[in-house]
Amino acid sequence: MEKIIQKIQELKIKKNAVILAHNYQLPEVQDIADFTGDSLGLSIQAKDTPADIIVFCGVRFMAETAKIISPHKKVLLPRREAGCPMADMIDRESLLRLKEKHPAAKVLCYVNTSAEVKAECDLCCTSANAPLVVEKGLQETKEIIFVPDKYLGSYVACKTGRKFILWDGYCPVHVKILPQHVEKAKKEHPQAEVLAHPECRPEVLELADQVLSTEGMCRYVARSSLKEFIVATEVGILHRLRKENPQKGFYPAFEGAVCENMKLTTLEDVLQALEEEKHEITLTREIIERASRSIERMLQLR
């Protein structure tokens, strides 16, 4: 393990590369990364670095987003097959058919979508900024199509009071977290505050003290005076929370909330990606230009 880490560090310097790891990655992959965070935040950080190569330890839509934001950099996905089931629930053709049914509607897409889908959307959003994007970027819009996560969409609709046309997509990991899991965890840890990701079912969100994105959870916990937290999201984030807050206790709402795609990437994969510069993300200039519009419009609303 130490030899692999050393080789990665040497190659990173030699090739002027930066390693990004999503909050749900394996602990050892998070530890080797230059930046750990959520998908969009990582892409923005990569853009602002002088690196020539971005090694994105995550899933395909995340690496595509990094390529859209940094089109002149080489973006590598260490495991080619690492995909996102929720992002795969909507494709360009399906979205175009939905747009035909609602020609007056604006399309808001979650960042958890492919580059081709982003290219057909008016605005992009994250789980953290979705309400802000709706309130500031779509205030005059009567019809809003939201893809692909119906649970995040319904949460934002409740927060903003707006009516959405929801695509029937969801995160297979977050829907595994059930109210009884949260209730059991609360009985076991009565002093703990419940933090839930907005991709969870509405009945789980009702049991939460705070509904937050992964980065929102990290920021909230760091400044909170409380000592115990029940976390309703993919269990990979527990490593970062415990590492950054060793004096506090963190408990998964459901230990089975594991994204297998997020756990595919190993240190060996990172090393091989740097050595061979394999699994490069390539997108057409047209897709990059069109997809970047929805992201840039979102970033202007910050």
Helices and strands as residue ranges (DSSP letters): H 2-14, E 17-22, H 27-32, E 35-37, H 39-47, E 53-57, H 60-69, E 74-76, G 87-89, H 92-101, E 106-110, H 115-118, E 123-125, H 130-137, E 144-147, H 150-160, E 164-166, G 174-176, H 179-188, E 193-196, H 202-205, E 210-211, H 214-223, E 228-232, H 237-244, E 249-252, H 267-276, H 285-299
